[in-house]
Amino acid sequence: MQEPDPGLLRRARDGEPDAFEDLVRSYQADAWRFARSLTRDPHLADDVTQEAFIRAFRFLRSFRGDSKFSSWLFAIVRNCAMDALRKAGRPAPDSPVAATPDHQARVEIGMAIDSLTPRLREPFLLVEVFGLTYADASVVLETKVGTVKSRVHRARAELIAQLSEEEETNELR
């Protein structure tokens, strides 16, 4: 994940609306995907993403640059998602759609990721899907780097086991 141009970030912090709009355009898709993976509900993810950018706009002047902008923003998205889940209750995962083989593999991987506990799913997504470093993910998750590494390792092991089991089941059919 690419960090914003320092000039763009400075202009956004100074309250320039066009600069903040550029930040939104750059990060909106990743913020939504992360919100969707946390809430497991595309409509709730829309609301979470919108609230996250409202909070980011409101608190952008307080962003000190101690961490990467993307880490700071993902922490806001995560907090908004947790708030939304507390208010709405955890929604059920989406049911898989009948699909073509290539799409079917993506669906199976997505379902396997969704089946991970949040403690494993969140660091896995941040590191493996969104490309954050372990250190950046530790900032988002407010935990130690070693904890993030351990959880990503366990998530990978669980995914390999689940997908191997699924493959063996499909071969027997």
C-alpha positions as CSV (number, residue, x, y, z in Angstrom):
1,M,0.0,0.0,0.0
2,Q,1.4,3.3,-1.1
3,E,1.6,6.2,1.4
4,P,0.2,9.6,0.3
5,D,2.5,12.3,-1.0
6,P,3.7,14.4,2.0
7,G,2.6,17.6,0.3
8,L,-0.9,16.2,-0.2
9,L,-1.1,15.1,3.4
10,R,0.1,18.5,4.6
11,R,-2.5,20.3,2.4
12,A,-5.2,18.0,3.7
13,R,-4.1,18.6,7.3
14,D,-4.2,22.3,6.6
15,G,-7.9,21.9,5.7
16,E,-7.8,21.9,1.9
17,P,-10.9,20.0,0.8
18,D,-9.5,18.9,-2.6
19,A,-6.5,17.4,-0.9
20,F,-8.7,15.4,1.6
21,E,-10.9,14.3,-1.3
22,D,-7.8,12.9,-3.0
23,L,-6.9,11.0,0.1
24,V,-10.4,9.6,0.2
25,R,-10.2,8.5,-3.4
26,S,-6.8,6.8,-2.8
27,Y,-7.8,4.9,0.3
28,Q,-11.6,4.4,0.0
29,A,-11.5,1.0,-1.7
30,D,-9.0,-0.5,0.8
31,A,-10.9,1.0,3.8
32,W,-14.1,-0.5,2.5
33,R,-12.6,-3.9,1.9
34,F,-11.1,-3.9,5.5
35,A,-14.5,-2.7,6.9
36,R,-16.3,-5.4,4.9
37,S,-13.9,-8.1,6.2
38,L,-14.5,-7.0,9.8
39,T,-18.3,-6.6,9.6
40,R,-19.0,-9.3,7.0
41,D,-21.8,-7.0,5.7
42,P,-21.3,-4.8,2.7
43,H,-24.0,-2.3,3.7
44,L,-22.5,-2.0,7.2
45,A,-19.1,-1.6,5.6
46,D,-20.4,1.3,3.6
47,D,-21.5,3.0,6.8
48,V,-18.3,2.2,8.6
49,T,-16.2,3.5,5.7
50,Q,-18.1,6.7,5.6
51,E,-17.9,7.2,9.4
52,A,-14.1,6.4,9.3
53,F,-13.5,9.1,6.7
54,I,-15.6,11.6,8.7
55,R,-13.5,10.8,11.8
56,A,-10.3,11.0,9.8
57,F,-11.3,14.4,8.5
58,R,-12.2,15.6,12.0
59,F,-8.9,14.4,13.5
60,L,-6.5,14.8,10.6
61,R,-4.9,17.8,12.3
62,S,-4.0,15.6,15.3
63,F,-2.2,13.1,13.0
64,R,1.4,13.5,14.2
65,G,3.0,11.2,11.7
66,D,4.3,8.8,14.3
67,S,2.9,6.0,12.2
68,K,2.1,5.7,8.5
69,F,-1.1,7.4,7.4
70,S,-2.5,4.1,6.2
71,S,-1.9,2.5,9.6
72,W,-3.6,5.5,11.3
73,L,-6.6,5.3,8.8
74,F,-7.0,1.5,9.2
75,A,-7.0,1.9,13.0
76,I,-9.9,4.4,12.6
77,V,-11.7,2.0,10.2
78,R,-11.2,-0.8,12.8
79,N,-12.5,1.3,15.6
80,C,-15.6,2.4,13.6
81,A,-16.2,-1.3,12.6
82,M,-16.1,-2.4,16.2
83,D,-18.4,0.4,17.2
84,A,-20.9,-0.5,14.5
85,L,-20.8,-4.2,15.4
86,R,-21.5,-3.4,19.0
87,K,-24.5,-1.3,18.0
88,A,-25.9,-3.7,15.4
89,G,-24.7,-7.1,16.7
90,R,-22.4,-9.3,14.6
91,P,-24.1,-10.0,11.2
92,A,-24.0,-13.5,9.7
93,P,-21.4,-14.1,7.0
94,D,-22.7,-13.8,3.5
95,S,-23.7,-17.0,1.9
96,P,-21.6,-18.1,-1.0
97,V,-22.9,-17.7,-4.5
98,A,-22.8,-20.4,-7.2
99,A,-19.7,-19.7,-9.2
100,T,-17.3,-20.7,-11.9
101,P,-14.2,-22.8,-10.9
102,D,-11.8,-19.8,-10.7
103,H,-14.4,-17.7,-8.9
104,Q,-15.2,-20.8,-6.8
105,A,-11.6,-20.9,-5.5
106,R,-11.8,-17.3,-4.5
107,V,-15.1,-17.9,-2.7
108,E,-13.6,-20.9,-0.9
109,I,-10.6,-18.8,0.2
110,G,-12.8,-16.0,1.2
111,M,-15.0,-18.3,3.3
112,A,-11.9,-19.8,4.9
113,I,-10.7,-16.3,5.8
114,D,-14.1,-15.4,7.1
115,S,-14.1,-18.5,9.3
116,L,-11.0,-17.4,11.1
117,T,-11.5,-15.8,14.5
118,P,-11.2,-12.0,14.5
119,R,-8.0,-12.3,16.5
120,L,-6.4,-14.2,13.5
121,R,-8.4,-12.7,10.6
122,E,-7.6,-9.0,11.3
123,P,-3.8,-9.3,11.4
124,F,-3.9,-11.8,8.5
125,L,-5.8,-9.3,6.3
126,L,-3.7,-6.3,7.3
127,V,-0.5,-8.1,6.4
128,E,-1.4,-10.5,3.6
129,V,-4.2,-8.6,1.8
130,F,-3.5,-5.0,2.5
131,G,0.3,-5.3,2.6
132,L,1.0,-3.6,5.9
133,T,4.2,-4.5,7.6
134,Y,4.0,-6.3,10.9
135,A,5.0,-3.1,12.7
136,D,2.2,-1.1,10.9
137,A,-0.4,-3.8,11.7
138,S,0.7,-3.8,15.3
139,V,-0.2,0.0,15.4
140,V,-3.6,-0.7,13.9
141,L,-4.3,-3.5,16.2
142,E,-2.7,-1.8,19.2
143,T,-0.6,-4.9,20.1
144,K,3.0,-6.0,19.9
145,V,4.7,-6.9,16.7
146,G,5.5,-10.4,18.0
147,T,1.8,-10.9,18.6
148,V,0.9,-9.9,15.1
149,K,3.6,-12.3,13.7
150,S,2.3,-15.1,15.8
151,R,-1.3,-14.5,14.8
152,V,-0.5,-14.3,11.1
153,H,1.4,-17.5,11.3
154,R,-1.5,-19.3,13.1
155,A,-3.9,-17.8,10.5
156,R,-1.9,-19.2,7.6
157,A,-1.7,-22.6,9.3
158,E,-5.4,-22.7,9.8
159,L,-6.1,-21.6,6.3
160,I,-3.8,-24.2,4.8
161,A,-5.5,-26.9,6.9
162,Q,-9.0,-25.8,6.0
163,L,-8.2,-25.4,2.3
164,S,-6.4,-28.8,2.2
165,E,-9.4,-30.4,3.9
166,E,-11.7,-28.8,1.4
167,E,-9.6,-30.0,-1.5
168,E,-9.5,-33.6,-0.2
169,T,-13.3,-33.5,0.3
170,N,-13.7,-32.3,-3.3
171,E,-11.4,-35.0,-4.7
172,L,-13.5,-37.7,-3.0
173,R,-16.7,-36.6,-4.7
